[in-house]
Amino acid sequence: MELLPGLRHNFRMKPTKSLRKQARKAEAVAQRSEDIEHAERMHDLAEAFRAQAEALKASKKKGKVRK
């Protein structure tokens, strides 16, 4: 899995949880930003983090075998 540039991955935290945390942080920055362009970019980044987390979750779920 290739991570987005600039992602600070916390190795004590599961990757999916880390991506969701980054999404929450980006969303918070977007809400505080007075610059509309910056807010939109941060919102897009948050969406990208969430999409990557969902893709990672789906790929892990797909690899599991039911007994």
N, C-alpha and C positions, 0 to 999 in steps of 0.2 A: 504494500500500500504506500503510495506516495503522499506525503503530507503537504499541506499548503505552505508556501514560503512564509517565514516569520512566525510559525506556530511554535510556541514554547511548550514542549511536551513535558509534563511532569511524570517522571518514570515510576513514581509511587502510585500513580492513579491510572486506572484503566483508560485506554485510548478513547473509547466512546464517551466516557464521562468527562475526560479532558476536553474533547471537542465541544461538547455541550456547554461546558464552563466557559470556553472561549467565545462561544456564540452569545451567551448571556452577557459577557463583558462587552462584546462589540455592540450589542443591542443597547446596553446602558450608555455607552459612549455616544451612540447615534441619538439617543433621546436627549442627552445633555448638550449636544452640539448646536451651536447657533448657525453654523454654516450648513446650508441645505445640501450642497454637493457632498460635503464630508459626511453628513448624516446618512445620505443615500448610499455612499460607498460602504460605510460601516454596517448598515442594514443588509446590504448585499453580502458582505463578508460573513455576517451572522448566519444568513441563509445558506451560504456555502459550507460553513462549519456544520450546521445541522444536517445538510444533505450528506456530507462526508460521514458523519456519525451514523446516519441511517444506513448508508451503503456498507459501512463496516459491520454494523449489527446484522444486516441481511446476509452478508458473506459468511459471518460466523455461524449464523443460524442454519444456512444452507449446508455447511460442512458437518453439522452434527447429525448423527445417525440415531433414529428412534429405536428403542429396544422393545 
